[in-house]
Amino acid sequence: MENTTNAAGVNNNRLFYASCFALITTALSFSIRAGILPQLGEELSLSAEQLGYINSMWFLGFPISMVIGGLIYNTVGGKRIMQFAFIAHAVGIIMTVYSGSYTGLLISTLLIGLGNGCTEAACNPMIAESYQGNTMSKMMNRFHMWFPGGIVIGSLVSQFMTGAGIGWETQIWIIMIPTLIYAYLFFGQSWPKAQTQESHSLSGNLKAMVTPLFIFMIACMALTAITEFGPQQWVGLILAKSGAQPMIILALVTGLMAVARYFGGEMVGKFDQTGVLLGSAVLATIGVFLFSTQTGGMAYVAAIFFALGVAYFWPNMLGFIADKIPNSGALGLSIVGAVGMFSSSIFQPIIGGWIDSDKAEAAAAGLTGDELELVAGQATLGTMVTFPAILIVLFTILFFWVKSN
């Protein structure tokens, strides 16, 4: 990619590469921390409940800093927000290694979550302001490919290092590598200015956000997020009882998502964001339905449909907001992203309740052991088909809504 320093002295490509390394930091903090949880629990004598609270700090910090970052983006600028992200990431990583206590891990994980949310709050509007039209859609998809891509990298690194007997502290230090790289790439760089005056004022943002289209997209974002993150949280546990390998399922889903997002710009160029989102909902519905009905080798086929379905949801929901509702600005992008994260956290215990209910029903039918786990799990996945199925209807409405305007 050629250098694109513009007349205002903004090097768009250097900023973009820096953003990608910042998102890799987010992905590694997600996957490596997940990989070391058993070691942390054993070494520090932490209960499963305590480990759960530590994990929840990651999800809590993310939407908090996304919303705050969106609110102050016009005032302080994305550069300052990313400076805070670096401090939060660096201090969080160091605290994780040296705190040696439950409270210290709660604080360090919250800091890393705040840094992750700042990355989204600063980098999404920066990409929207640096590129226009189909190029913006392409770069938004390629930026977001590094979340599943980084998860693949982090999972493999953690699995290799754990297998080699390398301690969890060393694994955490790995997260510092992309952190330092993005800090170096961002250092001394100018940031792009907002394309319209309305998108650079809080009143203009709020005016654009109280429109029927934006509110409609908020509802869609809640469903796309839980369609993506809901089954992924539970499908490994469920399919382990069906003869499929959960780690292979995870690698297949995240790997395909990364590849699909790399070519996301071409897909948007052919079908527009509305066509891509509608097609994604159809594929995701097929994928989750197959997860709920198939076992063994067919689970991998289900994973392919699911991955190709959910891959385009997150970046193209943001791309749609940036392209079709530009005056919502950085705040609009942050609110939409935060709604996605809040939706994921709200629905997790609901899905857990479905699993408990389906287990009780299967037990009442006389099932036990692995058969009970599989039947109950697939029943829950069958309920989860509702999410992408509703999206097919909503994105069909959106397709004709946008086409008629």
N, C-alpha and C positions, 0 to 999 in steps of 0.2 A: 504494500500500500504506500503510495507516494506521500511525501510530506505535504501537509495541508495547512501550514501557518498562514492565516488570513491577514487582511489589511490591519486588523485590530491587534495583531500580534498573538492571536490565539492558535496554538498548535493542536488542532482537533484530534489528530491521531495519537499524539502523545497522551493527551487527556483520556482518550478512549482506552488505550493500553493500560494506563494506570488504573482506570475503573475496573478493567477485567481482573487485574491482580487483587484489587480490593474485594471483588466478589469471590475470587478464589480463596481469600482469607476467610470470608464468611462460610464458604462451603467446607473448608478444612476444619473450622471451628465446630461445625455441625457433625462431620463424619468422624474425625479423630477423637473428639470428646466422647462420642457414642462408643467408639471402639475401646476406649480405656476405662469405661465405667466399671467393668468387673474388677480391674486392677485397683481402681480408686476405692471401691467398696471394701475390698479385702484388706488393703494396706491401711486405710484409715478407719476401719471397722464401722462403715456406714451401712444403714439399713436401706432396703429397696425404696422405702418411702422418702428417706433423706436424699437418695440419688435422684428420685423423681422431682423433688423440690429444686435440686441443683439444675436439672434439665429445664424446669419451668422458667428459671431466670433468663435463659437464652431466649425463650419465646416472649417473655414479658418485656425485656429491654428493647427488642426489635420494633414492635409497633409504637412504643412510647417515643423513641427517638425519631421514628419516621414522621409521626404527626408533628412533633415539636420542630423537627428539621424543615418540614414543609411550611410551617407557620413563619419561621424566621429566615427562610431562604432569600426572600426579596430584600430583607434588611441587612443580613450579614454576608450573604453570598455562599455559594457552594464550596469555595476554597476554605473558608473558616470551618464549615461543617466537617469537611474531610480532615482538617487538622485535628479537630476534636476526635474524629473516628480513629485516627492514628494513635492518639494518646490513650483512648479507651481500649483499643486492641492491645497496644504494647503493655500497658499497666495490667490489663486483665490476664494476659499471657504470663507475665512475670509473677503476678499474685497467685495464679493457679499452681505454678511450679513451687513457690516458696511458702505459701500460706500454711499448708499442713493442717488445716482445720476445716470443719464443716462450714462455719460462718465465713471463713476466707474464700471458700469455693463458691458459696452463694454470691458474694460480692463480686468476685472475679468473673463469674459467668454472666452476671448482670451487666458488667462493664463491656464484655465482649458482645453481648446482645445489643447494647446501646451503640457500639461501634458498627455493628452489622446494619442496624436501622439507619444510621447516618449515611452509610454507603449508598443505600437505596434512595434516601432523601436527597442526596447531593448529585448522584450520578445519573439517575433517570432524567431529571430536567436538563442536566448538562448535555446529554446525548440528544434530547429533543430540541435543544437550542443550537446544537452544533451542526445538525444535518437536517435536510428537508425531504419531504415526500417519501418515495420508496427507499431512498438511501437511509432515511431515519428508521424506517421499519426494519431494514436489513441490519443496521447497527444495533438496534434495540434487541433484536433476536440474538445477535452474536454476543452481545454483552451478557444476556441472561443464559446463554449456553454454558457459561462457566460455573453456574451453580450446580447443575447435575454433573458437569465435567469435573468440577472440583471435588464433588462427593465421590466419584469413581476413583480419582487420584488419592484422596484421603483414606478411603476404605482400604485400598490396596496397600498403601503405605503403613497404615495401622496394623493390618492383618500380617504383613511381612515382619514388621518390627516386633509385634507381640509374639509371633511364632519364633523369632530369633532370640527371644528372651530380653529384648531391649525395654527398659523401663518406661513408664508412662510419662515421666518428666521430659525425656528426650523427644518423645512423640509430640508433646505440647510445643517444644521449641521449634518443631517443623513449621508450625503456624506462623512463626515470626518471619520466615523467609519471604513469603509474598507480601507480608506487612511492610517490611523494609523496602521491598522493590516498589510498591505503590507509593510509599512516602517519597522515595527518590524521584520517581517519574512525575509526581505532582509538584515537587519542590520548585519554586520560582516561576511557575506557569501562570499565565493569565487565563481567566475563565470567560466563556462567551456571555454576551448580554442577552436579555430576553428579546424575542422577536417582535412582540407587540407591547404597547404601554399597559394594556389591560392585564396581560399575563404577569406583569411586574408589579401589580398593586394588589393588596389584600382584598380591597373592595371589589376589584375586577374579577379576582379569583372566585370570591364568594358568589358574585352575581352569576358567573358561568356555572357554578356548582348547584344552584337551586333551580336548574332547568330539568324538565322531564327526562331528557336523554341522559344526563349525568346520573340522576337518581336511579334510572333504569339500569345503568351500567354498574352502579354500586351493588344492586341486587344480584346481577350476573356475576360480579367478582366474588361475592360470598359463596356462590355455588361452584364457580370454577376452582376456587382454592380448595374447598373441601373435597371436590371430585379428584383433585391432584393429590392432596396430602392425606385424605382419609384412608382410602384403600392402601396406600403405600405404608402407612403406619402399622396396619394389621395383616396385610396379605402374606407377609413372610411367616408369621406365627401360624396362620391358618393353613397355608400350602405346605408347610413342613410335614403335616400329617397326611399329605396326599402323594408323597413320593417325589415331589419337586424339591429342588435345592434353593432355599431362600436367598442365599448370597448370589447365586447365578441370576435369579429373578431380579434382584436389586441392581446388579451390574448391567443386565440386559435393558432394564427400564431406564436407568440414568444414562447409560451409554447412548442408547437410541435417542433419548431426549436431547442430548448434547449435539448429536449429528443433525437431527431434524432442525434444531434452532439455528445451526450454521447456515442452513439453506432457507431459513424463514423469510428472508427478504424476497427471494424468488417466488415463494408461494404467495406472499401478499401482493406482489406485482401482478400475478395472474388472477387471483381471486378476491383481492381487497381483504382488509381485516375481517369484514363481516362474513365473507365466504369461507375464509380460513377458520374462523371461530365456529361456524356452523358445522363444517366438515369435522373439526376436532371433537365437537360434542357427539356426533354420530359414532366416530371411532372409539371415543372413551366409553360410550354406552355399550358398544359391542365388547370392548375389553373387560369392563367390570362384570357384564353378564357372563362372559366366558369364565372369568375367575370364579363366579358363583356356581357354575355348573360342571366345570371340567376338572380332571385330576391328572397327575403324572405329566407326560410330555406335552399334553394340550395346554398346560399352564403356561408354558413358554410362548405358545401362540397367543394366548390371552395377553401376556406381557407385552408382546409386540404391538397389538392393537391399542392397548392401554397407553403405552409410551408415546406412540404416534398421535394419540388423541390429546393427552394432557400437555405435550411438549409446547404447543403453541398458545396455550391459555394465558399464562402470566405475561409474557412479553408483548403479546398482541392486544391484551386488554389495556396495558399501559400505552402501547403504540396507538390504539384507537383514541384514547383520551387526548394524547399529545397532538394527534392529527386532526381529529374531528371536533374536539372541544379545547382548542389551544389556550383560550383565555383563562381556563382553570389553573394554568401554570404549574409551578412546582408543588403548590399546596394540593391541587387536584390529584396529581400523580401520587403524592404521599398518602393522601386519604384513601385512595383506591387500594394501594398496596397494604396499608394498615388494616383495612377492612378484610382483605384476604387473610392476613395473619390472625386477626381476632376471630374470624369465622373458623379457622382451623382449630384454634384453641377451644372455642366454645363447643364445637361439635365432637371433639375427642371423647369427653365423658359420656355424651349422648350415645355415641357408637359403642362405647364400653358397656353401657346399659343394655343396648340391643344384644350384644354378645352374651351378657349374663342371662337375659331373658330367653334367648334361643338355646343356651346351654340347659337351662331348667326345663324347657320344652322337650329337648332331645333326651334328657335324663328321664323325664316322665314317660317317654316312649320306650324306655328300656335300653337305650344306647349307653355304652361305657367306653372309656379309654380313648384311643386315637379316633375311633369312629364317631364318638360323641363330639370331640373337638372339631373334626372336619365338617360334620353335618351342621353343627351350630355356626361355625365360622362361615360356611358357604351361604347359610340362611341370612346372616348379617350382610354379607356382600350382595346378596340378592336385594336386600332393602336399600343398599347404597346405590343400586342402579337408578334409583329415583332421581338422584342429583343430576347426572348428565342427561337423563331423559327429559327433565324439566328444561335443561339448557337447550336441547334441540328445539323446543317450542319457542323459548325466549330469543334464541339467535335467528330463528326463522323470521320472527317479528322484526328483529333488528335489521336483518338483511333487506326486507322490503321497506322498512322505515327509512333507512339511509338512502336506498335507491330512489325513493319517491321525493327526496329533498335535493 
